[in-house]
Amino acid sequence: MVPNQEKPMNGAQSLFKSLVDAGITTCFANPGTSEMQLVYEIGITDAVRPVLCLQEDVVTGAADGYGRMKGAPAFTLLHVACGFANGIAMVHNAARANTPVVNVVGTNASYHQANYPEHELVNGRVSDLARAVSHWCGEARSASHLGELGAAAAALAKTGKVCTIVAPTNCHWDEANPPPTPPSSSGRPQVAPEAIARAAGMLSNGKKTGLVLGNLALQGEALECAGRVAARTGAVLLAETFPSRYLARGEGRPPVDPIPYEFEIGVKFLEPFEQLVFVGSGLPVATFAYKNKPTLKSPPGCDLFAMASADEDLETALRALAEASGATGTPALQPRTPASPPSGELTAAAIGQTLCSLLPENAILVDEAATNGPPIYAATKGARAHDYLNPVTGGAIGGGPPMALGAAIACPDRKVVLLQADGSGMYTVQALWSMAREKADVIIIVLKNDAYAILGLELARVRERETNAKMKSMLDLGKPTLGWVEIATGLGVPATRVGTAEEFHQRFEAALGAKGPQLIECQVSTPKEWFALEEHVHRTR
Amino acid sequence: MVPNQEKPMNGAQSLFKSLVDAGITTCFANPGTSEMQLVYEIGITDAVRPVLCLQEDVVTGAADGYGRMKGAPAFTLLHVACGFANGIAMVHNAARANTPVVNVVGTNASYHQANYPEHELVNGRVSDLARAVSHWCGEARSASHLGELGAAAAALAKTGKVCTIVAPTNCHWDEANPPPTPPSSSGRPQVAPEAIARAAGMLSNGKKTGLVLGNLALQGEALECAGRVAARTGAVLLAETFPSRYLARGEGRPPVDPIPYEFEIGVKFLEPFEQLVFVGSGLPVATFAYKNKPTLKSPPGCDLFAMASADEDLETALRALAEASGATGTPALQPRTPASPPSGELTAAAIGQTLCSLLPENAILVDEAATNGPPIYAATKGARAHDYLNPVTGGAIGGGPPMALGAAIACPDRKVVLLQADGSGMYTVQALWSMAREKADVIIIVLKNDAYAILGLELARVRERETNAKMKSMLDLGKPTLGWVEIATGLGVPATRVGTAEEFHQRFEAALGAKGPQLIECQVSTPKEWFALEEHVHRTR
């Protein structure tokens, strides 16, 4: 047999080399027949760690979590149109977060697609799906083209883009040229000095100002500069509702408050502001339009200025803004707030109290707690320094478990804590198996309220009569109640059920002392304020 | 308060009325904010039974199972682009099976989409996704249009089409006209007499002939006519690889053999045939193209004639074909084959033997057994009369659990038996919860071989060296092993694990005596022939 190195390269090898040359070291995969040549390439080399996931939203959600923490892409391996479709929701969350991701979707040989085998769509092609949800999509026309697409996708992904390569099998097995040299990054575009000057002007005009940060403005030196600007000008640091990438918070970080998700709460929160300056964040639009309601959460007449988009160089821009504002002093930093162990009823607030007390320094906190999230967020303000991830950037739910998996793979030396609502968690429960397999160091806290609680509020906006049992049956998860301990056990993750705040505290403390995934099932009610709000929106609909 | 009937109708009411007027009585749902007005309409009336599912592939896969058994559509309720995307795989299986389905996808208010709230895609719209995988897609331009789309979709769906309605929330709440009267069905197009004459001519030319049936040709009078033709002409009754809709089989039905899925086995199976006549089935194309292999399973030179497509009136066509062939006699019918209880090792064949012995008359057998399917199919040839459903019509896996759920909802008085491979079953494991909730009368037999076994074969086609541990790690489900009993218990379904053929037989018999879902976890090896084939394809690659 002729040794491999003397044989010409095939397309799969060219693609694989292009990704490895670009520095990619991790692949989240749910492969099928059309990806076998890449499975082989991954298998015969040491360059890439494959992580098998049992459903594709786990694959793509893990790539999102990985990319957010690493600041660099993993690649995914997905099987034809339906395998890609199964992962679209989390591709979309990643795209709306500007997370670096490279997706590789195998398809049937290009010459066979017109024969209409089973996987071909009745009215479209894989690339129709891929293009709609990716920043960039390339479909290989030849084996050599596959390597070119790999190099282009990896380079573009690094700038915070989701790039999808559609790879017909004949392009895998045909002979190919080696991939081109990875293009050097052109860097992010700079924010125009005029925009910075205008923002600086606004910050000194005496009006009540919010500086709304998003994406990379929420971490590192960018955040510190923003903190200096706030300290100097009196502006309040806000964040986009679902911080994209991650938000550095806790002890020693400039405190930032995300604009609340829920419409009426968000409107109230922004009411005091006369002007808002956006740095890496979009405008505060309502997630949903409601009949006869405005679509912006900011008050009428509030001056909105988008100084910089998430695509631009936010750190340099914020440094310049600090300079233009004369903000040379130290920013106000969040002090550590002491928290004693909670007692009594197990509530979201009690869980937050435990986290504030015990969350280790440099932990990664993933929040898909839904209606139970805000009390925990509030209670952990003064916890030790940690990074906060929110998967819901594209509105799609179920991102929590895969995001925690991906973050743990990206940062094996950091403890990941996942706050997981039960309804959302069920979309991607398969992620627990990959956590067990990979010994991912994740503590999963399931906040079990046996309902899609958020929808009770949304129904209250449109119903003319009281909610009846039949309506409730479409929002309720209690019949039968979900046994998370049993489900986790079946998926290989050790799990316990706790009933009181004390039990939770004890269990969480014990979990911190161990490595590998552990699940704690917490029966918690939907916070009372939520039902009060439900009444309010129903009355004022 | 003014009573409802004096108020003008809104768009949600017009849409709901259009679906109810068309006879739709069941809704599989995973609603979100943009579907709340339909949740309300379903809730205040008795017309429609809502079935909540915890992930969207369960919603759409259940609608596929329901539509196949009912011959009429249910409607689905899905939330925005990502909720629809989560269900695309099973929408696609349904579309490739020509199952009647109406999907309703809520979206943000049309006037709010350009504001780019979270759910908007970075590079496309809901309808881009919906159009690619549906036979028909309509997006409402107004509230009245919503009712018009409902009437059109329901009528078209009945002819075996997947129809998707994209419904912006402002079209739900705006005032609307009542929906138009449901259009009367125009019936299916008739097969041209010339085509029937040509098929009849082929059937009498003395060549070895296969009559390949698909879709509605596999049931009822159509199948009986085909059986008469076979008895008269000596043609062999074959079926498309994954029978769309369902296949009536067992005692008293004309026996039909589907063309095997696996390429080499399929080629061997079709080798004897000099001509194939297709009635409601596509040509026998390989599911995947392989390097230097043909893309058709039929032998070179075999005469292929597509007499009728799945869209046409197959029953009338087969009646005419029987007449043209002088096939007035009785068809050869499958006799009941006695089967004694199996003993010893728990294998797929042993499970088939139990089913042959115990499967009750009129049962519904859903087959997503993957590599363990063929031995069970072979062993149940002479079981009592039953209907056979195969979800993999579009190649997407995970259809088994939702299809069994949907079939059980459609046919509450029939026992449903699901043969479920472990890898596929994990994609849509959430279906178990809906089965528990709805008391669906399903026996779930999990065929647990701890692997995506089919992929070992596919890897063997492309690998140049032996499979190593790293490659295996991308195909293997054994680390950790999946605890189906625990998972099912957590989802509310009683479950047991059996280790021998005797235990399985006993457990299955007991399950037949009870109502409601029950799961039996069976540790079975991948059949030995499969590994022999793996060796063969590797050698001849």
Interface residues (C-beta under 8 A of the other chain):
Chain A: M1 N4 A29 P31 G32 T33 S34 M36 Q37 V39 Y40 I42 G43 I44 P50 L52 L54 Q55 D57 V80 A81 C82 G83 A85 N86 I88 A89 H92 N93 A95 R96 N108 A109 Y111 H112 N115 Y116 P117 E118 H119 L121 V122 N123 G124 R125 D128 L129 R131 A132 V133 S134 H135 C137 V162 T169 N170 H172 W173 T241 F242 G282 L283 V285 A286 T287 F288 A289 K291 T295 V392 T393 G394 G395 A396 G398 G423 M426 Y427 V429 Q430 W433 A436 R437 I454 L455 E458 L459 R461 V462 R463 E464 R465 T467 N468 K470 M471 S473 M474 L475 D476 L477 K479 P480 T481 L482 G483 W484 V485 E486 I487 A488 T489 G490 L491 G492
Chain B: M1 N4 A29 P31 G32 T33 S34 M36 Q37 V39 Y40 I42 G43 I44 P50 L52 L54 Q55 D57 V80 A81 C82 G83 A85 N86 I88 A89 H92 N93 A95 R96 N108 A109 Y111 H112 N115 Y116 P117 E118 H119 L121 V122 N123 G124 R125 D128 L129 R131 A132 V133 S134 H135 C137 V162 T169 N170 H172 W173 T241 F242 G282 L283 V285 A286 T287 F288 A289 K291 T295 V392 T393 G394 G395 A396 G398 G423 M426 Y427 V429 Q430 W433 A436 R437 I454 L455 E458 L459 R461 V462 R463 E464 R465 T467 N468 K470 M471 S473 M474 L475 D476 L477 K479 P480 T481 L482 G483 W484 V485 E486 I487 A488 T489 G490 L491 G492
